[in-house]
């Protein structure tokens, strides 16, 4: 079951509580368009993120804020289906192109990418003041 198969009548996208930032675990030279194309090619439709931010300050918005873009799943997060659906409806997901998994060389976002990410989060928090 996916979020698209679930009744949306019990959920309100104005009740955003979380802004979730992920990384692509790829080279940060990839573009937001490359990441989007890769996600679409792999099987994700719609893609599981609202925004993709790359090192060139490009910000894509492949899924409208009015729809959930779920990363929280029952399998990966050990959640019940109801909890996963609720978290996805309460979340905005941002995918940052690059990786933060190299513990020997911690990620340093290029300044333009960091600025774009900060600006995006600030805009979202202004629109959804309850979000963290």
SULRA-V666017 format. One record per helix or strand. SS is the DSSP state (hx for helix, st for strand). FROM is the first residue (numbers start at 1). TO is the last residue. Records with the same first field share a line. If there is no record, write none. Layout:
SS->FROM-TO ; FROM-TO
This chain:
hx->3-5 ; 32-42 ; 74-77 ; 81-89 ; 111-127
st->18-23 ; 51-53 ; 59-60 ; 91-96
